[in-house]
């Protein structure tokens, strides 16, 4: 059984995604990470959110692959810097 699904909601996002931010991979952290846009939720000075991007959302060239991506937005000296990390590459949905 897979640890993630293709439906765009917190319950289908990878449970272990929060571990990449060095916090416990729990359901509460997974829910807090899903589409998060609040600075400092996990790491001070940055905003981290987990998004399930579809084909039509990757056309900007910023997002490397469809699927579950961790979006990191910097603040302070890193303001405006946005990084996408593909955690689960998916196709066919």
N, C-alpha and C positions, 0 to 999 in steps of 0.2 A: 504494500500500500504506500502510495506517495505521501510525502509530508507537506504537500501543497496541492491546490486545485487551480482551475482556470477562472473561476468566478471571482469578480473584482470585489472582494470583501475581506475583512480582517480574518474571519474564520478559515478562509482558503489560502491566506498568505503563509509563507514558510515560517514555521514555528522557530526555527533556528536562526532566522535573520538577525534578531537582536544580539545574538552572540558575536556578530561581526563588529558590534559596538562595545564589546567586552561587558555586556550585561546578560543576565540570565535569560535563556530562551524560554520564557514562560508565556502563557496565554495573555496575561495582563500586559507584558512588555510588547508582545506581538500586536495587540490591539492599540496600544499607545503609539507604536511605530507606524501603523497603517495610515497612510496619507497625512502624516503629521506635518504641520507647518509652523510649529511653535519652537522658537529658539531655546536652546539649553535644556530640552527635555531629557536628553541622554548625555550629551557632552557640552560643557560650557563653551560658548563662542561659535556654535554651529547648529544648524537645523538639519535633522535627519528624518526622512520619510520613506516609507516603502510603498511603491506604486506598481500596479499591474498594467503596463503599457500595451496597447493594441497597435496593430499595423498603422492605423491612421494617426497615431500619436508619435511615431518615430520618424516622421518625414522631415523634421527640423534638422536632422543630422547630429543633434546633441546626444540622443539616446541610441546606443549601439545596437540593441536587439529588443524585440518584443518579449514580454514576459515580466517577471518580478524583478524590479530594479530598486536599488537603494539610492536615493537622491540626497546628496550632502550639499548644503548651502552655507558658505562661510559668512562670517561677520567680522567687524573690526578691520584689521589689516588684510583679511581675506574676503571682505565684503564684495558681493557680486560674483564670486567664484562658485560655480556649480559643477559638481562631479556626479556622474551616474555610474553605478556599478551593477552589472547584470548578475543577479543571483541565480535565476532560473530562466534559461532561454526556452521560449515556447513558440510554436507555430501551429497553424491550422485551427484557430478559433476566431 
